[in-house]
Amino acid sequence: MLCECEMAGVPLPEQGVQGRSFTRLVAGQDAAWSGCAFSERGGSMVRTAQYKLIRNAEKDARTNGAYELYDLLSDPQPKASNLAAKPAGKAKKKRNRASEE
């Protein structure tokens, strides 16, 4: 919504809008873009160049667990390599979870 409003010249609502427009990034005018991506829709997700951490919504947590953590460098199409429950993945999950909050 941020990008669409900025491109159309429409002022943003005073409340209820989070995030940052990426219009300047797409236009090649913003080189200082963050190295993380965040998403919320039901659950939430934080993604860096290497890791993707998903906090599942309650209904999905019953099937997939509360958290999913994927190493995108070793598994570019994350499907079966959920590291969240493995000992090596717990510290990475904690660090990425701090970024999410």
C-alpha positions in Angstrom: 0.0 0.0 0.0 2.9 2.4 0.7 4.3 2.1 -2.8 0.9 2.5 -4.5 0.1 5.6 -2.4 3.5 7.2 -3.0 3.3 6.5 -6.8 -0.2 7.9 -7.1 0.5 10.9 -4.9 -2.1 9.9 -2.4 -1.3 10.8 1.3 -1.0 7.9 3.7 -3.5 7.4 6.4 -2.4 8.8 9.8 -2.6 5.4 11.5 -2.6 1.7 10.6 0.1 1.7 8.0 3.5 0.1 8.8 6.5 -0.5 6.7 8.5 1.4 4.2 7.9 2.2 0.5 10.3 0.5 -1.9 9.5 2.9 -4.7 12.9 4.7 -4.4 14.7 1.3 -4.3 13.0 0.1 -7.5 14.0 3.4 -9.1 17.6 2.8 -8.1 17.6 5.8 -5.8 18.0 4.1 -2.4 21.2 2.2 -1.9 20.9 2.0 1.9 18.1 -0.6 2.0 18.0 -3.0 4.9 19.3 -6.5 4.6 16.1 -8.0 6.1 12.6 -8.5 4.9 9.6 -8.8 7.2 6.1 -10.1 6.6 2.9 -10.5 8.6 -0.3 -12.2 7.5 -1.7 -14.6 10.0 1.8 -15.6 11.1 5.0 -13.6 10.6 8.3 -14.0 8.8 11.8 -12.5 8.8 14.2 -13.2 6.0 17.9 -12.4 5.6 20.2 -13.3 2.8 20.9 -16.7 4.5 17.9 -17.5 6.8 14.2 -17.5 6.7 12.3 -17.7 10.1 8.6 -18.2 10.1 6.4 -17.9 13.2 3.3 -19.8 12.2 -0.3 -18.8 13.1 -1.8 -20.9 15.7 -3.8 -23.0 13.2 -0.7 -23.8 11.2 1.5 -24.4 14.3 -0.4 -27.6 14.9 0.9 -29.1 11.6 4.3 -27.3 11.1 5.3 -26.4 14.7 5.3 -22.9 16.1 8.5 -21.9 14.2 10.2 -22.9 11.0 13.8 -22.0 10.2 15.5 -22.5 6.9 19.0 -22.0 5.7 18.5 -20.6 2.2 22.1 -21.0 1.1 22.2 -24.8 1.7 18.5 -25.3 0.8 17.3 -22.6 -1.7 13.8 -24.2 -2.1 13.1 -24.8 1.6 10.7 -27.7 2.0 12.1 -30.4 4.3 15.0 -28.8 6.1 13.3 -27.1 9.0 16.2 -26.3 11.4 14.0 -24.8 14.2 13.9 -27.9 16.3 17.5 -28.9 15.8 20.1 -27.9 18.4 22.2 -25.9 15.8 19.1 -24.0 14.7 18.0 -22.8 18.2 20.6 -20.0 18.4 19.9 -18.9 14.9 16.2 -18.9 15.6 16.7 -16.8 18.7 18.8 -14.2 16.8 16.4 -14.0 13.9 13.4 -13.8 16.3 15.0 -10.8 17.9 15.1 -9.1 14.5 11.4 -9.8 14.0 10.5 -8.0 17.2 
